[in-house]
Amino acid sequence: MNSNPYSWIEESLETIHKAHWYRSVKTIQNRAGAMVELEGKSVINFASNDYLALAADERLINAAIEALLTYGTGSTGSRLLSGHREIHRELESKIASLKQTEDAMVFSSGYLANLGTMAALVGKRDLILGDQYNHSSLKNGAKLSGATVIDYLHCNTEDLNKKLSQYRLSYRRCLIVTDSVFSMDGDLCPLPEILDLAQEFNCMLLLDEAHATGVMGKTGAGCVEYFNCTGRELIQMGTLSKALGSLGGYVAASEKLIDFLRNRASSWIYTTALSPADTAAALAAIKIIENEPQRRQQLWKNTALLKKQLSGFNILPSLTPIICLGLDSPQQALELAKKLLEAGIFAPAIRPPTVPTSRLRFSVMATHQASHFQQLGDVLRG
């Protein structure tokens, strides 16, 4: 027996390398935007979730600075101890208004929002039915809850119906969980049908709106608004770190459910509150989203331009600003990403185990220029 209990790590790393699954960080040296300095080189940025280009907006920066000067750098404790500030509640009220729910609560990250919410809502006597392509935070939240976890086929309501018919009556509570926008594909869940099934089988529904908030729907409220489901009973969560250009997560739902989570969601109760600067930046972002619909309109115009440039390629079906080019292998994805980077285009290679099949993922921003899409098309066709 090897006397070093850590010796297995080197062998595991070698396996990751051989499978072309190895990952490493890439350093961006300036503010976020459609053009960034990546390790000393100016590149077109198709790797960002900053859909509305708010992360570098001066109004968010100034709001964060003002909060820093008013409250300091950190919240210093959990919300139930010394961490609560008036600005936290102001942000929660603004989120509830945007989502048209009774109340909302802010977590220190979207991942924490999913872990804490799921573990609070269900336990060992309960059932979770989740889309097989759900985000890691939903899958790990399901494990943490201790509930029985069963996946249904991706966006397949027939399979969900079948599994509900087979298993629902054997459990006390049932929670259906799904992303609204699937971040590695760009497709949408069939929300109206899932809501109907949740009602029919007496289930709760947790909808992850991380990539929909600020992007989907007439006012940017998300896929609930996009599908005309506003007012129907469900639990919405999302992040402040994508279209809102800040950091943190939220849950928006009924007043009673939010009150329950404040008393039972461990990842909220035992975590230091979101920093004042991040809170203020997110609040400023929501105000911009409400008052400047032209940003979202430009985002959708740019999405159409990218799709036009990529016509004829193996593009995965998408109704969002996330456009994926399907590829045959991790090695092919890495080689094409390298070719693009050499031509001044930053687009990440997405590989297993993150996704079942390899691809390049292009995220559109409202501030991309037509020339950016033209350059991408020229390199891919060259």
RATA-V736595 format. One record per residue. N is the residue number from 0. RES is the residue in one letter. OMEGA is omega in whole degrees, -180 to 180 (999 if undefined). Layout:
{{N;RES;OMEGA} {N;RES;OMEGA}}
//
This chain:
{{0;M;178} {1;N;-176} {2;S;-180} {3;N;-177} {4;P;-180} {5;Y;-174} {6;S;-178} {7;W;-175} {8;I;-179} {9;E;178} {10;E;179} {11;S;177} {12;L;178} {13;E;178} {14;T;178} {15;I;179} {16;H;-178} {17;K;-179} {18;A;-176} {19;H;178} {20;W;-174} {21;Y;-179} {22;R;175} {23;S;-177} {24;V;175} {25;K;-172} {26;T;171} {27;I;-167} {28;Q;179} {29;N;178} {30;R;176} {31;A;178} {32;G;179} {33;A;172} {34;M;180} {35;V;173} {36;E;-178} {37;L;180} {38;E;174} {39;G;-178} {40;K;177} {41;S;-176} {42;V;171} {43;I;-172} {44;N;173} {45;F;-175} {46;A;-171} {47;S;172} {48;N;-179} {49;D;-168} {50;Y;-176} {51;L;178} {52;A;-179} {53;L;-175} {54;A;179} {55;A;-179} {56;D;-176} {57;E;-179} {58;R;175} {59;L;180} {60;I;-179} {61;N;177} {62;A;179} {63;A;179} {64;I;180} {65;E;178} {66;A;176} {67;L;-179} {68;L;-178} {69;T;-171} {70;Y;-175} {71;G;-172} {72;T;-176} {73;G;179} {74;S;171} {75;T;180} {76;G;178} {77;S;-178} {78;R;-177} {79;L;177} {80;L;-175} {81;S;-169} {82;G;-174} {83;H;175} {84;R;-180} {85;E;-177} {86;I;176} {87;H;-179} {88;R;177} {89;E;178} {90;L;180} {91;E;178} {92;S;180} {93;K;178} {94;I;179} {95;A;178} {96;S;179} {97;L;-176} {98;K;-179} {99;Q;175} {100;T;-178} {101;E;-176} {102;D;177} {103;A;174} {104;M;-175} {105;V;176} {106;F;-178} {107;S;171} {108;S;176} {109;G;178} {110;Y;179} {111;L;179} {112;A;180} {113;N;-180} {114;L;-176} {115;G;-178} {116;T;-177} {117;M;180} {118;A;179} {119;A;-172} {120;L;-176} {121;V;-179} {122;G;-170} {123;K;-179} {124;R;-171} {125;D;-176} {126;L;171} {127;I;174} {128;L;-175} {129;G;174} {130;D;-176} {131;Q;-180} {132;Y;-179} {133;N;178} {134;H;180} {135;S;-178} {136;S;177} {137;L;-180} {138;K;180} {139;N;174} {140;G;178} {141;A;178} {142;K;-178} {143;L;-177} {144;S;-176} {145;G;179} {146;A;170} {147;T;-175} {148;V;178} {149;I;176} {150;D;169} {151;Y;-176} {152;L;-172} {153;H;177} {154;C;-175} {155;N;-178} {156;T;175} {157;E;179} {158;D;177} {159;L;178} {160;N;-180} {161;K;-178} {162;K;175} {163;L;179} {164;S;-176} {165;Q;-168} {166;Y;-167} {167;R;-174} {168;L;-179} {169;S;-174} {170;Y;-179} {171;R;179} {172;R;175} {173;C;177} {174;L;173} {175;I;-179} {176;V;178} {177;T;165} {178;D;171} {179;S;169} {180;V;179} {181;F;-165} {182;S;-179} {183;M;179} {184;D;-178} {185;G;179} {186;D;-176} {187;L;173} {188;C;177} {189;P;-169} {190;L;-178} {191;P;-180} {192;E;179} {193;I;177} {194;L;178} {195;D;179} {196;L;178} {197;A;179} {198;Q;-178} {199;E;-174} {200;F;176} {201;N;-179} {202;C;166} {203;M;178} {204;L;174} {205;L;-177} {206;L;180} {207;D;-176} {208;E;-174} {209;A;-177} {210;H;180} {211;A;-178} {212;T;-179} {213;G;-173} {214;V;-174} {215;M;178} {216;G;-176} {217;K;-179} {218;T;-177} {219;G;-178} {220;A;178} {221;G;-176} {222;C;175} {223;V;177} {224;E;-179} {225;Y;-178} {226;F;-180} {227;N;-180} {228;C;179} {229;T;-180} {230;G;177} {231;R;-173} {232;E;175} {233;L;179} {234;I;179} {235;Q;171} {236;M;179} {237;G;-179} {238;T;174} {239;L;-168} {240;S;-178} {241;K;-179} {242;A;-179} {243;L;169} {244;G;-178} {245;S;179} {246;L;177} {247;G;179} {248;G;179} {249;Y;167} {250;V;178} {251;A;-175} {252;A;179} {253;S;-180} {254;E;-179} {255;K;-179} {256;L;179} {257;I;178} {258;D;177} {259;F;-179} {260;L;178} {261;R;-179} {262;N;-175} {263;R;-178} {264;A;-174} {265;S;-177} {266;S;172} {267;W;-176} {268;I;-171} {269;Y;179} {270;T;176} {271;T;-178} {272;A;177} {273;L;-177} {274;S;179} {275;P;-178} {276;A;179} {277;D;180} {278;T;-179} {279;A;179} {280;A;179} {281;A;179} {282;L;177} {283;A;-179} {284;A;-180} {285;I;178} {286;K;178} {287;I;179} {288;I;-180} {289;E;-172} {290;N;-177} {291;E;179} {292;P;-180} {293;Q;176} {294;R;180} {295;R;178} {296;Q;178} {297;Q;177} {298;L;-178} {299;W;174} {300;K;179} {301;N;178} {302;T;178} {303;A;178} {304;L;179} {305;L;179} {306;K;179} {307;K;179} {308;Q;-176} {309;L;179} {310;S;-178} {311;G;176} {312;F;-180} {313;N;-178} {314;I;178} {315;L;-179} {316;P;-178} {317;S;174} {318;L;-173} {319;T;176} {320;P;175} {321;I;-177} {322;I;-176} {323;C;176} {324;L;-178} {325;G;-178} {326;L;-171} {327;D;-173} {328;S;174} {329;P;-180} {330;Q;179} {331;Q;179} {332;A;180} {333;L;-178} {334;E;180} {335;L;176} {336;A;178} {337;K;178} {338;K;179} {339;L;-179} {340;L;177} {341;E;178} {342;A;176} {343;G;-179} {344;I;-180} {345;F;177} {346;A;-172} {347;P;170} {348;A;179} {349;I;-171} {350;R;171} {351;P;6} {352;P;179} {353;T;-180} {354;V;-180} {355;P;180} {356;T;-176} {357;S;-179} {358;R;163} {359;L;-177} {360;R;179} {361;F;176} {362;S;-178} {363;V;174} {364;M;180} {365;A;-177} {366;T;172} {367;H;178} {368;Q;179} {369;A;180} {370;S;178} {371;H;180} {372;F;178} {373;Q;180} {374;Q;178} {375;L;179} {376;G;-179} {377;D;-180} {378;V;-179} {379;L;-180} {380;R;-175} {381;G;999}}
//
